[in-house]
Amino acid sequence: MTTSATPATAATSTRAGVAGRIGESPLRPDGTLKVTGEFAYASDLWHDQMVWGVTLRSPHPHARIVSIDLSAALAVPGVSAVLTADDVPGVNAVGLEHLDQPALATGVVRYEGEPVALVAADHPETARRAAKRIVVTYEVLPAVTDPRRALDADTPRVHDGGNLVRRMAVRRGDPSPSAPVVVALEFEVGMQDQAFLGPESGLAVPAEDGGVDLYVATQWLHVDQDQICRVLGLPPEQVRLSLAGVGGAFGGREDLSMHVHACLLALRTGKPVKMSYSREESFFGHVHRHPAWLSYEFGAERDGTLVYAKADVLLDGGAYASSTGAVVGNAGTLGLGPYRIPNVHVDARGVYTNNPPCGAMRGFGCVQAAFAYEALMDSLADAVGIDRVEIRVLNGMREGDSNITGQVIDSAAPVAELIAIVRDMPLPPDRAENPDLRDLPGGVSNTTHGEGVVRGVGYAVTYKNVGFSEGFDDHSTARVRLEITGGEPVVTVQTAAAEVGQGLITVEQQICRTELGVERVVVHPKDTTVGSGGSTSASRQTYVTGGAVKAACEAVRSSVLARAAAVLGRDDLRLEGDKIVAQDRHGSGEVLAGLAEILGTDAVEETVQWRHRPTHPIDPLTGQGDAHVQYAFSAHRAVVDVDVELGLVKVVALDTAQDVGLAINPDAVLGQIQGGSAQGMGLALMEEIVVTDGHVRNPSFTDYLIPTILDMPPMTIQVLEYADPHAPYGVRGVGEPPTISSGPAVAAAVRAATGRPLRRVPIRPEHIVGG
Amino acid sequence: MDFLAPTTWADALAAKAEHPDALPVAGGTDVMVEINFDHARPPALLDLTRLPVLREWARDGGRIRLGAGVTYARVIDELGATLPGLAMASRTVGSPQIRNRGTVGGNLGSASPAGDSHPALLAADTTVEVASVRGVRLLPIGEFFTGVKRSALAPDELIAAVLITPPSGPQQYCKIGTRNAMVIAVSAFGFALHPDRRGVGTGIGSAAPTPRRAPAAEEFLAGELEAAGLWDSRGALPDGLAREFGHRVRDAASPIDDVRGTAAYRLASLSVMARRAATWAWDAHRSAACGPSDEDPPVRMHP
């Protein structure tokens, strides 16, 4: 499947009479609503009796809370509650991997923006005014703001257990290898933000049973529920979550934000409580991508064949662990890229500091490493005098190879093919004689008419684990129901897997249509009345929840056929739409009964908990083990025009090839690849949360820049479909690889154009001009 | 917060006199952001959108009188050839939605050192017409900006219009941003050739506490063009001269390091922008048969 960016098309195929099966691109139900502004996001939630909750946050990166005086806030007319850590009924601790973060600060604050107190009032402005009247007396403490010094003996401890969150060592082959050609570099990656457009929002409604119903934009309802229950001291039956409209996630909604705060206020006031962050607050309300300091060395034969690789990766986890441990795991196990390397020495560390907490973001530990290993791969190509594509073809992983943790890649690993595909795509035409300003660096800002503009081309290739790793029990649950309604068969599918914009609802429908041959598929709202769907992250939902839906459909089909066999007295049966047909060896498909006759007014419903094949913890000393369930590969070629006098960049082309196993929804696959590529390009050229002495300096979309349509070129995308025999339908996760390989390709292209080493991203104009 | 909504200019001036702390709002692209972010809570807003007179522009003697409420989009559409420098600056403002709302008068009212229109207005020798119940004052643009987000407006005054003489020569405008659209200027430069009086106009943005001209650079370039007889010969602008002009523009700036860019980069970029802008303008002047052309806007954009 090769395509340029094209708009989605309505399903037209009517294979077996049912449109919208897997492999087609039926229109998604939220698409038109989002484009026309009618989609109800979490920030649109409303309840007639609701009050508004706001959060008072720490202005200091590190301080002791000496006292909190709430009296002035409580005196504001319209205020119904003001809460602090003292009001937490359960355990005041949350966290995805470690319960190291209080729901409300107690005793000490560890980062700028840490929640300290909550206010509920009848109007958001009243609540904000009241929050400003809370008097918190702080004793400012020295802040740990340089992660490179976090583990030094004389550095203060951010937490009692010390400043190391996780260290991972990967050792393989000769511990002291040597090679005739050695290249090395140091690289630095700035702090990227998920920059989702829908701010953290939700509505908590107190229930008559003493519990609470929470409607919230999130990525994993059940892990939220666990954490909220602990803080509230309530059992899961009393803490019910429903997914509200999600305006983007990208990892930034894996941790709790306002969830537990709204519940605390709702239970205290007895009223529904809405919380919705402002854009500025949002920058303090979720974790970011870990900034990274990377030191790499490759040794190779004179022909470029890798002999060894050494890497040291330092990730700034900020004040709380979030998913830093797993990010370190990825940076360690995947941090040398999709290459065959016999001798390996990797150390990856994540540390605590008093900087903003960092955690999950699309690409999860692989993004940072890819900038380093792909830059160094270019250096190696130059050092041995071969082409930059050839060096990757030469060293690229192949199916059957072992990666650096000793895991055999047991499905397609088309590194050489992917990089060759992007190399062989047509290059964009040379710059026109009289170019449109919008095609030049600077755009209509009119900074060049061609003066100083130099073109550069860069390549990158990567691989990424799909699904949760290192022995995690990664499962999803699906409930599928088949019944006759109004004379027609209708399937209802229920999972708790979060739709965050990626198109999972459509995928669930497509799988049901394919398995049961029924066109009408109703997707039940996402909530906690069904078992966990696992996280919408790690590119895993189509694989894992898709697998669960497929399995539940198969169970429903078996059940229906068992009923039919009992009625018809024969078991050579097949379900085809609303008919039971003979499964004879000629495939004649003689209709034996209508589904309605078999079901009557009954519904057949099956609930299945589904797991992918297990992964395993890695050896703590050597980092060896089968840590991951699946690998997904992608390559990018970037073509840039750089105004080398002003340091401005225009990305002229950003073309890619990716193996997706099987495209369940080809248009959605393209959307993921386009969006992921833009996000990777953003990190290469502009996206950075600037933190100085623990303070965020640009918490707005005025100064945190993300690419616009004038920054993102049209893409040529080639999708390969090498089915993974271990995955349902052969699917391979799609969402993350483009974010990983696009940025390094752009950075390489800018290096090619400028001749500068550019060992930090985002690349700023002053880095290019040396000003 | 009071909301004052006068429907005549006289009522607006009376309202401002009565409520000198009322914040005027036109397109709201600056004021509403400040309010929504809770960065500003003015005691009153003075809504200027119900005053059609502010949304008019007309030829007034030899000059264009541009009402303070004319949007950037209209400057681009209606005055692209007449006021090319200001139109080029307007094209760099925000997004289409912002250009449909934002006004040149509002830009002046905020008086941000990064205001996109300011360098173009400075280079074009604009006059700012301000009014109050006490009467009308005409302020040379160079006297308008008095500090960071401060202007020479008295508390009871409103900006009525800007008065701009249609240029006798080419104009240019360049702006640096770290993405290719929707960006606040890291640095900006406006340039105007005034062949009628053998002069040069400049405007520097985002590189000093206020938008400012580079008078020494203007005098230098005009003088060198004179000395070399280039005003008459319309010979090529020597690269060394353009370069030196760029350096002198750079030397007129006094930027700071901030989250958007470094002072050193701002200086370096001004030098490059000034050199290029002067060269483009001079080349256009040379190729113009007689005076400025109304046909070709200086920005090449395919429809």
HADDOCK unambig.tbl for C-alpha pairs under 7 A between the chains (distance, minus, plus):
assign (segid A and resid 436 and name CA) (segid B and resid 300 and name CA) 5.55 0.50 0.50
assign (segid A and resid 436 and name CA) (segid B and resid 301 and name CA) 5.20 0.50 0.50
assign (segid A and resid 436 and name CA) (segid B and resid 302 and name CA) 6.32 0.50 0.50
assign (segid A and resid 437 and name CA) (segid B and resid 300 and name CA) 6.09 0.50 0.50
assign (segid A and resid 437 and name CA) (segid B and resid 301 and name CA) 6.26 0.50 0.50
assign (segid A and resid 441 and name CA) (segid B and resid 180 and name CA) 6.93 0.50 0.50
assign (segid A and resid 442 and name CA) (segid B and resid 176 and name CA) 6.86 0.50 0.50
assign (segid A and resid 442 and name CA) (segid B and resid 180 and name CA) 4.99 0.50 0.50
assign (segid A and resid 443 and name CA) (segid B and resid 180 and name CA) 5.11 0.50 0.50
assign (segid A and resid 443 and name CA) (segid B and resid 181 and name CA) 6.83 0.50 0.50
assign (segid A and resid 444 and name CA) (segid B and resid 91 and name CA) 6.65 0.50 0.50
assign (segid A and resid 444 and name CA) (segid B and resid 92 and name CA) 6.14 0.50 0.50
assign (segid A and resid 445 and name CA) (segid B and resid 92 and name CA) 5.36 0.50 0.50
assign (segid A and resid 445 and name CA) (segid B and resid 174 and name CA) 5.49 0.50 0.50
assign (segid A and resid 445 and name CA) (segid B and resid 175 and name CA) 4.97 0.50 0.50
assign (segid A and resid 445 and name CA) (segid B and resid 176 and name CA) 6.77 0.50 0.50
assign (segid A and resid 446 and name CA) (segid B and resid 173 and name CA) 6.89 0.50 0.50
assign (segid A and resid 446 and name CA) (segid B and resid 174 and name CA) 5.03 0.50 0.50
assign (segid A and resid 446 and name CA) (segid B and resid 175 and name CA) 6.74 0.50 0.50
assign (segid A and resid 447 and name CA) (segid B and resid 174 and name CA) 5.12 0.50 0.50
assign (segid A and resid 447 and name CA) (segid B and resid 175 and name CA) 6.39 0.50 0.50
assign (segid A and resid 447 and name CA) (segid B and resid 273 and name CA) 6.43 0.50 0.50
assign (segid A and resid 646 and name CA) (segid B and resid 269 and name CA) 5.85 0.50 0.50
assign (segid A and resid 648 and name CA) (segid B and resid 178 and name CA) 6.93 0.50 0.50
assign (segid A and resid 686 and name CA) (segid B and resid 178 and name CA) 6.68 0.50 0.50
assign (segid A and resid 697 and name CA) (segid B and resid 259 and name CA) 6.80 0.50 0.50
assign (segid A and resid 708 and name CA) (segid B and resid 181 and name CA) 6.92 0.50 0.50
assign (segid A and resid 710 and name CA) (segid B and resid 180 and name CA) 6.09 0.50 0.50
assign (segid A and resid 710 and name CA) (segid B and resid 181 and name CA) 6.42 0.50 0.50
assign (segid A and resid 711 and name CA) (segid B and resid 179 and name CA) 6.79 0.50 0.50
assign (segid A and resid 711 and name CA) (segid B and resid 180 and name CA) 5.76 0.50 0.50
assign (segid A and resid 766 and name CA) (segid B and resid 265 and name CA) 5.60 0.50 0.50
assign (segid A and resid 771 and name CA) (segid B and resid 264 and name CA) 5.34 0.50 0.50
assign (segid A and resid 771 and name CA) (segid B and resid 265 and name CA) 4.74 0.50 0.50
assign (segid A and resid 771 and name CA) (segid B and resid 268 and name CA) 6.68 0.50 0.50
